[in-house]
Amino acid sequence: MRVSEEIARSPLYNADIAPVPEAERTWGVWTIAALWVGMSVCITTYTLAAGMITQGMSWKQALFTIALGNLIVVIPMVLNAHAGTKYGVPFPVLIRSSFGTLGANIAAIMRGLVACGWFGIQTWIGGSAIYTLHRVIFGFAAAGPADMIPGLQISPGQLACFLLFWAVNVAVICFGMKSIKWLEDLAAPFLILMGALLLWWGVSKAGGFGVVLSADTVAKVRGETSKPFVFWDAFWPNLTAMVGYWATLSLNIPDFSRYAKTQKQQVLGQMLGLPTTMTFYSFIGIAVTCATVVIFGEAIWDPVKLLGRFDSALLVGFALFALTIATLSTNIAANVVSPANDFSNLWPRRITFKIGGIITAVFGVLILPWRLYSDLSEYIFTWLIGYSALLGSIAGIMLADYYIIRRTRLVVEDLYRTNGQYAYGGSGFNWRAIVALVVGIAPNVPGFLAQASNGAIHVPQIFATLYTYAWFVSLAVAGVTHVALTRMWPPVGAGREALRRAETGS
């Protein structure tokens, strides 16, 4: 749609968060599926099953949990993408309808800060690949404790490679959304091929799938444990973590779906791209890691460390190049687009997409991501489940507002007006959504504190149990609360009339 001159002058508007015109909605099924291939093929996907198997799961149980989690999360993904395709607006503009033109910044910054954490993790992984490449080619020893920079727990060489990969990410950011589409289209087939080749190498060298996936091999991967294993006790928190893995994108998927040609193509692209790639690449991680037990006598979950074992500098160089491309394609699409738009939404007249992306990159360094990613158990149970509680609450409000309250009807120009129906009486805040956000998060806070403190903070068992379902709990509680508050205290003026028309279909 073409925006009016009044909207173009609004303090809530800039070209980066403007509605995408029909002529520029060119993304078909392949582009959207390729986007998901590019985002899913990365080291964190490769290692997802690691924590589950070390907890006692079989490889089939771990793969089932991953597949089911991604089938679940694709549902809110497709539902939230609908508004982006229908109206051409990005995530931080869309949530102005539910949170208010200013209140939207609360949800957007919550989402953006999580993305900054992910940006840092993926940049650390990419930097590690570059570091390993140089170490193998030039033959210097891996950094030891004595080589670490005091207070940072990282060596000068590791830091230099981290900052080099960080600079590559920033360069892509500066070229904008068109370069991101080009990167994902180019990377997707290459990454699928590289994954298949890695699987072929591991299975053929270890003696076939019968050896690789045997109970004895998986037991060696799992290692010694004295803890009794109960599948369902491990299943539910890990399922929540798998949903939490993409809880970020389930919110800001309108940032991409606003470029889709039709609703059918965004749905098919996501269904074909997300669950299949996540399951396939996680299986590669399982099979190749099991193969390392046979080949090297130990389980090597980290593909960067695995590639460092190869004795061919040419092979290592090519493989780590592929790994760097995989990490770059994931990082840019999954962890830059959303926070760049979210930060832009704070001050549209001053913060462009590029500036928002650079802010993201700076935060990604400041969080010291190598510490966050150092422990797989903490990574799953504190990081993934913890932020899923925050983002599940936002997802519940978005879905309830768009589908139940507004019946998918929005007035696009009012999303950019300081005095429209989404300004909620001029304050810019919809208190109902903010209260629902807090209420949705609250049941998970005690469980998070207990987990983050490694049990030092004791809470009643009911809260520990609720925490294992954090995303589901926060989504349901926040969504129901938002609808109930809106029904009991509907907004005044134009907002009330707009809701009435949505409910009656008039």
Secondary structure, DSSP 8 states (H G I E B T S, - for coil): ----HHHHTSTT--GGGS---GGG--B-HHHHHHHHHHHHSSHHHHTHHHHHHHHT--HHHHHHHHHHHHHHHHHHHHHHHHHHHHH---HHHHTHHHH-TTTHHHHHHHHHHHHHHHHHHHHHHHHHHHHHHHHHHHT-----GGGS-TTT---HHHHHHHHHHHHHHHHHHHH-HHHHHHHHHHHHHHHHHHHHHHHHHHHHHHT-HHHHTSHHHHHHHH----S---HHHHHHHHHHHHHHHTHHHHHHTHHHHTTBS-HHHHHHHHHHHHHHHHHHHHHHHHHHHHHHHHHHSS----HHHHHTT-S-HHHHHHHHHHHHHHHHHHHHHHHTHHHHHHHHHHSTTT--HHHHHHHHHHHHHHT-HHHHTS-HHHIIIIIIHHHHHHHHHHHHHHHIIIIIISTT---GGGGG-SSSGGGTTTTS--HHHHHHHHHHHGGGHHHHHHHHTTTSS---HHHHHHHTTHHHHHHHHHHHHHHHHHHHS---THHHHHHHHHHHT-
